[in-house]
Amino acid sequence: MTRLALTRRHLLSATGAVLATGIAGLRAPAHAQGLAPTPTMRGGSNNYRPGAPLVDRIGGGGFLTTGTVRRAGDGMPLAGQRIQVWAHTTEGHERDERSHGATLTDANGVFRMDMPQIVPAFGQPHGHLAYDSGEFQTVFLRPVMASAGETSLTVDFVLVPA
């Protein structure tokens, strides 16, 4: 049986390690160094409409799509970035102009879009989102929801300069 001897040196070393981790890990800003960019997803650009209008809400609303937009590398939030959202919903197909809208991120890089309930298209409930402002590389996403009963979708973007 191995016996661990706790000496003053062990205690000071352990305390120092905990404090260092706490200071560097828990108290550091939530910006990851080396944050990898979000890759474009296959099928994400289906039915994309360049220049979709900025809107407060798509249709009657009731389904919330939210997320954050951050810069690759340092993870800094990006304000004023355009995110386009479209989907097959209870009010229209993803091909329909009325099923498209865009919004801008706030000062914390957060976006939100209220839209009608997303319903399955081709057997899957999914949304489409695009970063298309031009300052960074365009990214198209097609997140699939676990269930058609979900009433929200959260999607994050990590962008690299164009």
Secondary structure as GFF3:
##gff-version 3
##sequence-region A 1 162
A	DSSP	alpha_helix	8	21	.	.	.	ID=ss1
A	DSSP	pi_helix	22	26	.	.	.	ID=ss2
A	DSSP	beta_strand	63	71	.	.	.	ID=ss3
A	DSSP	beta_strand	82	87	.	.	.	ID=ss4
A	DSSP	three_ten_helix	97	99	.	.	.	ID=ss5
A	DSSP	beta_strand	100	104	.	.	.	ID=ss6
A	DSSP	beta_strand	110	115	.	.	.	ID=ss7
A	DSSP	beta_strand	120	121	.	.	.	ID=ss8
A	DSSP	beta_strand	124	125	.	.	.	ID=ss9
A	DSSP	beta_strand	127	131	.	.	.	ID=ss10
A	DSSP	beta_strand	139	141	.	.	.	ID=ss11
A	DSSP	beta_strand	152	154	.	.	.	ID=ss12
A	DSSP	beta_strand	157	159	.	.	.	ID=ss13
###
